[in-house]
Amino acid sequence: GNAYGYLGDYKRDLEYSEKALEIRRELFGEKHPDTATSFNNIGNAYGQLGDYKRDLEYSEKALEIRRELFGEKHPDTATSFNNVGEAYRLLGDPKRALEYSKKALKINRELLGERHPDTATSFNNVGNAYGRLGDNKRNLEYVEKALKLRREILGDKHPDTIFSVMNLVQILTNMNRRPQAFQLLESLRQLPKDHIYYDRLKKLEHNLLSKTIRKGFRQPSSKGRKRKGKKKRQ
């Protein structure tokens, strides 16, 4: 299931994750770490498929089991807080999203310290929640922290780092800080076409370019210009 998820085939991810859950419930019962992991994986698959209500339902089940088994101060519990928070954000409840994401950040900082990938994820999620609440300054602050950590820990070419760069480009665009957004975008120009985020990068680039045309600006007329043949749409 996880392998299919990494390949972007979330229907198959869900199919296999559900089989794993069925077996684990039979063998271990509900209150077991592996059963919680299966609930978590199914929630993630539903989230990727756009079914955020089911994402929340399964993520909350995983959180309930982990809290009971491990208590609040455990990395797996923090992961579940993050996942529940993201589900709430996608469902359009940024206040709840911020509440759960902050809990995850607090646990990760205490247990794992500042320089850890999970802490970076929490910074990113807290920032996203602030963004949904219309607080662009705090959104920027937390996403910049996530990017800095990911660059230091994972390097510039890691998918999580690239995701943070694109996230930051979007925030800067929303704040009308387009020169900085373009500068960041330039660092992703060499992304190969088979990269997981290539299509998203192209869309982001298109959106940024379309927003830079000033109001009332008229494009030069095509009359009188030498045509060089049709351009392929990208």
C-alpha positions as CSV (number, residue, x, y, z in Angstrom):
1,G,0.0,0.0,0.0
2,N,2.7,2.5,0.9
3,A,4.7,1.6,-2.2
4,Y,1.6,2.4,-4.4
5,G,1.1,5.6,-2.4
6,Y,4.7,6.7,-3.2
7,L,3.9,6.0,-6.9
8,G,0.8,8.2,-6.7
9,D,-1.6,5.3,-7.1
10,Y,-3.8,6.1,-4.1
11,K,-6.7,3.7,-5.1
12,R,-4.3,0.7,-4.9
13,D,-2.8,2.3,-1.8
14,L,-6.2,2.3,-0.2
15,E,-7.0,-1.3,-1.3
16,Y,-3.9,-2.8,0.2
17,S,-4.0,-0.6,3.4
18,E,-7.6,-1.9,4.0
19,K,-6.4,-5.5,3.6
20,A,-3.6,-4.8,6.2
21,L,-6.2,-3.3,8.6
22,E,-8.5,-6.3,8.2
23,I,-5.6,-8.8,9.1
24,R,-4.3,-6.7,12.0
25,R,-7.8,-6.3,13.6
26,E,-8.2,-10.1,13.4
27,L,-4.8,-10.8,14.8
28,F,-4.2,-8.0,17.3
29,G,-7.5,-6.4,17.9
30,E,-8.3,-2.7,17.8
31,K,-5.9,-1.5,20.6
32,H,-2.5,-2.3,19.0
33,P,0.2,0.0,17.5
34,D,0.0,-1.8,14.1
35,T,-3.7,-1.5,13.9
36,A,-3.3,2.3,14.6
37,T,-0.8,2.4,11.8
38,S,-3.3,0.9,9.4
39,F,-6.0,3.3,10.4
40,N,-3.4,6.1,9.8
41,N,-2.5,4.8,6.4
42,I,-6.1,4.4,5.3
43,G,-6.8,8.0,6.4
44,N,-3.8,9.2,4.4
45,A,-5.0,7.4,1.3
46,Y,-8.5,8.8,1.6
47,G,-7.0,12.3,2.0
48,Q,-5.0,11.9,-1.2
49,L,-8.2,10.8,-3.0
50,G,-10.0,13.9,-1.8
51,D,-12.3,12.2,0.7
52,Y,-11.4,14.4,3.7
53,K,-14.3,13.3,5.9
54,R,-13.0,9.7,5.8
55,D,-9.5,11.0,6.1
56,L,-10.5,12.6,9.4
57,E,-12.5,9.6,10.5
58,Y,-9.6,7.2,10.2
59,S,-6.9,9.6,11.4
60,E,-9.0,10.2,14.6
61,K,-9.2,6.5,15.2
62,A,-5.4,6.2,14.9
63,L,-5.0,9.1,17.3
64,E,-7.4,7.6,19.8
65,I,-5.5,4.3,19.9
66,R,-2.1,6.0,20.1
67,R,-3.1,8.3,22.9
68,E,-4.4,5.3,24.9
69,L,-1.3,3.1,24.2
70,F,1.5,5.7,24.2
71,G,0.1,8.8,25.9
72,E,0.4,12.3,24.6
73,K,4.2,12.5,24.5
74,H,5.1,10.0,21.8
75,P,6.3,10.6,18.2
76,D,3.4,8.4,16.8
77,T,0.8,10.4,18.7
78,A,2.4,13.6,17.4
79,T,2.1,12.2,13.8
80,S,-1.6,11.5,14.4
81,F,-2.1,15.1,15.8
82,N,-0.5,16.3,12.6
83,N,-2.7,14.1,10.4
84,V,-5.9,15.1,12.2
85,G,-4.9,18.7,11.9
86,E,-4.3,18.5,8.2
87,A,-7.7,16.7,7.7
88,Y,-9.4,19.6,9.5
89,R,-7.5,22.1,7.3
90,L,-8.6,20.4,4.2
91,L,-12.2,20.3,5.5
92,G,-12.1,24.1,5.9
93,D,-11.8,24.2,9.7
94,P,-8.4,26.1,10.1
95,K,-9.0,26.8,13.9
96,R,-9.1,23.1,14.7
97,A,-6.2,22.5,12.2
98,L,-4.1,25.0,14.1
99,E,-5.0,23.5,17.5
100,Y,-3.9,20.0,16.5
101,S,-0.9,21.1,14.5
102,K,0.4,23.1,17.5
103,K,0.0,20.1,19.7
104,A,2.1,18.0,17.3
105,L,4.8,20.8,17.1
106,K,5.0,21.0,20.9
107,I,5.5,17.2,21.2
108,N,8.0,17.0,18.4
109,R,10.1,19.8,19.8
110,E,10.1,18.3,23.3
111,L,10.9,14.7,22.1
112,L,12.9,15.2,18.9
113,G,14.3,18.7,19.2
114,E,14.3,21.4,16.5
115,R,16.5,19.7,14.0
116,H,14.3,16.8,13.0
117,P,12.2,16.1,9.8
118,D,9.0,15.6,11.9
119,T,9.5,19.0,13.6
120,A,9.9,20.6,10.2
121,T,6.6,19.0,9.1
122,S,4.9,20.4,12.2
123,F,6.2,23.9,11.4
124,N,4.9,23.5,7.9
125,N,1.4,22.4,9.0
126,V,1.1,25.2,11.6
127,G,2.1,27.7,8.9
128,N,-0.6,26.3,6.6
129,A,-3.2,26.6,9.2
130,Y,-2.3,30.2,9.8
131,G,-2.5,30.8,6.1
132,R,-6.1,29.4,6.0
133,L,-6.9,31.8,8.8
134,G,-5.6,34.7,6.7
135,D,-2.5,35.4,8.8
136,N,0.1,35.5,6.0
137,K,2.9,36.8,8.2
138,R,2.7,33.9,10.5
139,N,2.2,31.5,7.6
140,L,5.4,32.8,6.1
141,E,7.3,32.7,9.4
142,Y,6.5,29.0,10.1
143,V,7.0,27.8,6.5
144,E,10.4,29.5,6.3
145,K,11.4,27.7,9.5
146,A,10.2,24.4,7.9
147,L,12.2,25.1,4.7
148,K,15.4,26.1,6.6
149,L,15.2,22.9,8.6
150,R,14.6,20.7,5.6
151,R,17.5,22.2,3.7
152,E,19.8,21.6,6.6
153,I,18.7,18.1,7.4
154,L,17.5,16.7,4.0
155,G,19.3,18.8,1.5
156,D,18.0,20.9,-1.4
157,K,16.9,18.0,-3.7
158,H,14.7,16.2,-1.2
159,P,11.0,16.1,-2.1
160,D,10.1,17.6,1.3
161,T,12.5,20.5,0.7
162,I,11.1,21.1,-2.8
163,F,7.6,21.0,-1.4
164,S,8.5,23.7,1.2
165,V,10.0,25.9,-1.6
166,M,6.8,25.6,-3.6
167,N,4.8,26.3,-0.5
168,L,6.8,29.5,0.1
169,V,6.5,30.6,-3.5
170,Q,2.7,30.4,-3.1
171,I,2.7,32.4,0.1
172,L,5.0,35.1,-1.3
173,T,2.8,35.4,-4.4
174,N,-0.3,35.8,-2.1
175,M,1.6,38.6,-0.3
176,N,2.4,40.4,-3.6
177,R,6.2,39.7,-3.0
178,R,6.6,38.4,-6.5
179,P,10.3,39.2,-7.1
180,Q,11.2,36.9,-4.1
181,A,8.7,34.3,-5.4
182,F,10.4,34.3,-8.8
183,Q,13.9,34.0,-7.2
184,L,12.8,30.9,-5.3
185,L,11.1,29.5,-8.4
186,E,14.4,29.8,-10.3
187,S,16.0,27.3,-7.9
188,L,13.5,24.6,-9.2
189,R,14.1,25.2,-12.9
190,Q,16.2,22.0,-13.3
191,L,13.5,19.7,-11.8
192,P,13.3,16.6,-14.0
193,K,10.0,15.9,-15.8
194,D,9.6,12.6,-13.9
195,H,9.8,14.3,-10.5
196,I,6.8,13.9,-8.2
197,Y,6.3,17.7,-8.0
198,Y,7.1,18.6,-11.7
199,D,3.4,19.1,-12.7
200,R,2.7,21.1,-9.6
201,L,5.8,23.3,-10.3
202,K,4.6,24.1,-13.8
203,K,1.2,25.0,-12.5
204,L,2.7,27.3,-9.9
205,E,4.9,28.9,-12.5
206,H,1.9,29.5,-14.8
207,N,-0.1,31.1,-11.9
208,L,2.8,33.3,-10.9
209,L,3.4,34.5,-14.5
210,S,-0.3,35.2,-15.1
211,K,-0.5,37.3,-11.9
212,T,2.4,39.5,-12.9
213,I,0.6,41.1,-15.8
214,R,-0.4,44.5,-14.6
215,K,-4.0,45.6,-14.6
216,G,-4.7,47.6,-17.8
217,F,-1.5,46.3,-19.5
218,R,-2.2,45.5,-23.2
219,Q,-0.3,42.7,-24.8
220,P,1.4,43.7,-28.1
221,S,-0.8,43.0,-31.1
222,S,0.1,40.0,-33.2
223,K,-0.5,41.9,-36.4
224,G,2.6,42.7,-38.3
225,R,4.7,40.2,-36.3
226,K,6.5,37.5,-38.1
227,R,4.9,34.1,-37.2
228,K,7.3,31.3,-36.4
229,G,4.7,28.5,-36.4
230,K,2.3,27.3,-33.7
231,K,3.7,26.9,-30.3
232,K,2.8,23.8,-28.3
233,R,0.7,24.4,-25.3
234,Q,2.4,23.4,-22.1
